[in-house]
């Protein structure tokens, strides 16, 4: 079992701040390029907008 008594805890004001840091870490770690994350973010927002407009209808 791992000792977590000296683990560093991160605190964020909101989810957007946490998500932004998560993206930065992926860039710093060499996992992604910044452009890939920006394009992916824009695409996911468009998909979510489409789903909300076309499929997420109130039930009667």
Legacy VTK file of the C-alpha trace (Angstrom):
# vtk DataFile Version 3.0
C-alpha trace
ASCII
DATASET POLYDATA
POINTS 60 float
0.000 0.000 0.000
1.229 3.492 -0.877
1.750 6.097 1.822
-0.231 9.175 0.785
0.475 11.284 3.867
2.879 13.491 1.897
0.770 13.622 -1.283
0.226 17.067 -2.697
-3.410 18.051 -2.999
-4.575 20.378 -5.744
-7.452 22.773 -5.160
-9.427 24.491 -7.880
-12.029 27.240 -7.841
-14.158 25.428 -10.436
-14.207 22.532 -12.910
-13.086 24.756 -15.794
-9.877 25.609 -13.943
-9.235 21.939 -13.235
-9.878 20.983 -16.866
-7.505 23.686 -18.109
-4.698 22.445 -15.882
-5.373 18.880 -16.994
-4.933 19.962 -20.625
-1.693 21.783 -19.777
-0.285 18.715 -18.046
-1.014 16.562 -21.115
0.917 19.059 -23.261
3.854 19.289 -20.831
3.980 15.507 -20.618
4.249 15.197 -24.385
0.979 13.293 -24.706
-0.761 15.915 -26.889
-0.088 19.042 -28.886
-1.984 22.181 -27.871
-3.771 22.321 -31.234
-5.099 18.783 -30.750
-6.688 19.768 -27.452
-8.174 22.979 -28.846
-9.675 21.190 -31.871
-10.991 18.391 -29.653
-12.566 20.873 -27.252
-14.319 22.737 -30.070
-15.521 19.479 -31.646
-16.888 18.133 -28.358
-18.851 21.356 -27.781
-20.397 21.084 -31.256
-21.353 17.448 -30.631
-22.899 18.349 -27.260
-24.850 21.243 -28.817
-26.155 18.949 -31.564
-27.215 16.283 -29.064
-28.993 18.794 -26.861
-30.781 20.382 -29.815
-31.842 17.137 -31.495
-32.068 14.305 -28.981
-32.405 15.625 -25.457
-36.099 16.412 -25.488
-38.351 16.559 -22.415
-40.517 13.494 -21.908
-44.263 13.901 -21.556
LINES 1 61
60 0 1 2 3 4 5 6 7 8 9 10 11 12 13 14 15 16 17 18 19 20 21 22 23 24 25 26 27 28 29 30 31 32 33 34 35 36 37 38 39 40 41 42 43 44 45 46 47 48 49 50 51 52 53 54 55 56 57 58 59
